[in-house]
Amino acid sequence: MQRFGDKASAALAIHGAGGGGWEWALWQRVWRVHASTVQAPDLMPAHGGLAQTRLAHYLAQMRNAAIALQRPVLVGASLGGLIALAIAADVEASALVLVDPLPPRGIVPRPAVRALPQDIVPWGSRRRFSSTQRALPDADEATRLYAFRRWRDESAAVLREAAAGIEVAVPRCPVLVIACDGDEVVPTAASRELSYQLGAEFWRCGSSHVGPLLGRGAAAIAARALAWIHAETHYATPSQVPLETE
């Protein structure tokens, strides 16, 4: 059996709406200490631009990226969590970690649906630092500034599709769901119900929606998620850090 960190066991990390692969930089640094490779590509718009982009475009991109890695560990946050869950069975993922994932169809309560523009949500082109501060209450100022400079616009159609929910196949690999009590986007109850439906392990933490990736406690969460993967896939387990479980 190859070690996690070899090409056949590499991780594919999928970011959320309006973000980019940069959101996983801290997780990449933490996992690299244990020789674990994490690829974090950006979700790319369709050839016609964001206005023509649909969820199927993102699903196809990440499915192709995962297949190229040969049974990877999949890690996804928010919209990226829904994408990771949707492709996990197809790509024969070896493990799946979902961080505040947008829930698939059939999971309640649903995330609150906000009014969206017709085509493009201008999170990048009209970004405000005050909005970043509110989104990252548990991050330091340097991280907030780093994120503020990198937010991007997003396809409104993708967000509407994700909010409505899509059908997914239950993956055959070990699954971990991490839910944040400070999440203003995905109800903790939805993540708990998803974990129940998937037969997954369920962890709770006090972070904001993107806090597990960018908050002050992100390194600890990344380390424990890696420890869980190593334990579930029978590799040597790095030191763990406390986190509430249910």
N, C-alpha and C positions, 0 to 999 in steps of 0.2 A: 504494500500500500504506500502511495506517495505521501510525503509530508504536506500539510497545509502550508502553502507558500511556494510549492512547485507549480508549474503551469497548469497541471491538471486539477489542482485544488485552489487556484487563485480565486479571489473574491471580486465580484462586480458590484459596485456601489452606485445606486441610482438616486439622483437628487430630486427635490420637490419642485413644484411649479414656481417659476420666477427666479429660480436659483441656477446653480451650475455645479459641475464636478468639484469646484473649489470648496464647496460646503463640507466635503469629506477630508480636507487636508489634515485635520487633527487626527482623525481616525487612521489615516494612512500612516502618519508618523508613529502613532502608538502601536499599530499592528506590525510595522516594519521592524520594530525592536525584536519581535518574535519571529522574524523571517517570514512574515505573512504578506503576500502581495495583494494590493487592492487597486483595481482599476476603477476610475471614476470619470467616465466620459460625459460630455455635455449632451443633453437631449437637443437634437437639431430640428429646426423647422422643416416643413415640406418645401419642395422646390418653389412653390408659389408664395412662400412666406408664412408668417405666423397666422395670418388671416385664413389661410387655406389648410392649416395644420389640424389634424385630428388625432385622437388618442391612438388610433391604429398605427399612425406613423411612429409614435414613440415606442409602442409595443414591438413593432417590427425591428426597429433599431436595436433595442435592448435584447431582443431574442437572438438576433444575429451576433451581437457582442458576447452574449453568454455562451452560445454554441461554440464560438471560437475558443473559449476557455476550457471546454470539456468538463462538465459537471461542476461548475463553480459554486462557491458559497454566494448567495445573493443577499444583498443588504439594500434596503430601500426605506426612504423617509417620505412621509406625506404622500404626494402623488407618486413618488418613486416607490413607495411601499406597495401601492396598488399595482403598479407595473410589475414589480418583482414577484408579487403573489400571482399575477395573471400568467406569467411566463414560466414559473418554477417547475410545473409538471412537464411542460414541453421540453425544457432544456435539461431535465433530470438533475436539478440542483442538488448538491450534497447537503446543504443546510440553508435556512432562510431566516433572516433577521429583519423584522419590520418595526420601524420606529414611527410612532404616531401615524400609522398608515390610513389613507383614505379608505373607508370600508367598501367592499364589493357589494353587489346587489343582494338584498335579503338581510343585511345586517342593520339593526336599529339600536339606538337612535342614529339618524343620519346627521352628517355635519350641516351646520346652518348654511343656507344658500344666500349669498349676497347678490345684490344687483350687479350685473356685469355689462360692460360695453358689448356692442354687437360683434366685433371682430377681435380686437386686441386689448388686453388689460395692460395699461401703461405703468407697470411697476418699476421698470427701469427708466424709461424716458421721462417720467414725471415723479421720480422718487424724491422723498424728503427724508432728511436725517431724523426728524422727530418720529416718523413712522417706523424707522429702523429701531430707534430706541424703545418704542412701545413693543415691537415684535421680539426684541431681545432684552428683556429686563434682567436676565440672569447672565449677561455677557459683559465683559469689560469694554471700556471705550475704544480701545484699539481694535477689538474684534468687530464692534459695531461699525466703525469707520471702514474696516476691511469689507464687511458685508455690504454696506451702503454703496460703495463704489462698484459693486459687482452684480447687484440685482438686475434682472432683465425683464423685458416685456414677456407676456405669455398669451397663448391662444385662448380666447374666451370659449371657443367650442370645446377644447380639451377639458377645461374646468367644468363646463356644463355636463359633459359626458361622465366625468369622474364623480360629480355630485349626484347624478342620477344612479350611478352604480353600474358595474358590468358583471357579467357572469364569469366565474373563475372555477378552475378545477382544484380540488383539494390536493396539495402537494404530498408526495410520498416521503419527503425528507423531514428531519427534525425542524421545528419552527419555534421561534422566539418572538413574542410580541412585547414591545416596550411602549408603555403609555405614560403620558405626563399629566400630572394633576393640574399644572398651569397651562395646559393646552387650550387655547381659545378657538381652535379650528375643529378638531376631532374630539367628540365626547369620550371620556375615559370609559364610559359604559359600552360604547361601540367597540372599542379595542378589546375590552374584556369579553364581550360576546363573540367577537371574531376569534379570539384565542380559544374559546370554548368550542366553537364550530370546527376549528382546525385541529383540536387536540393539542394545542401549543402550550408552551410555558409562557407565563404572563408575569411581567415585571412592571412595577409602578415606580415613578420617580417624581420629584417636585419641580421639574424643569418646565420651561415654556415649550411651545410647539417645536421650535428648532433648537431648543436648548441642548438636547443630547448631541448635537453636532457642533454647536458654536458657543454654548454656555460654559460657565466656569467648571461645571461638573462633567463636561463632555469627555475628557480624557479618562476619567474613572469609568464612565459608562462604556466607552470603547474597549477598555481593558477587560471589563467583566464580560462584555459580549463575546470577545475573542476567547476568554476562558470557557464560556459556555460552548462555543463551537468546538474547541479542542476536546472538551469532555464528551460532547455528543458524538463526535467523529472519532473518538478513541485515540487522540493524539495527546502528547504531553501537555499538561494544563499550566499556563502561566498563573502567577499569583492573582487571586481574586480581590475585589473590593466590595464593600457592603452596598446593597441596593435592595429595596423592598420587593418582595416577591409574594405572589398569591397562588 
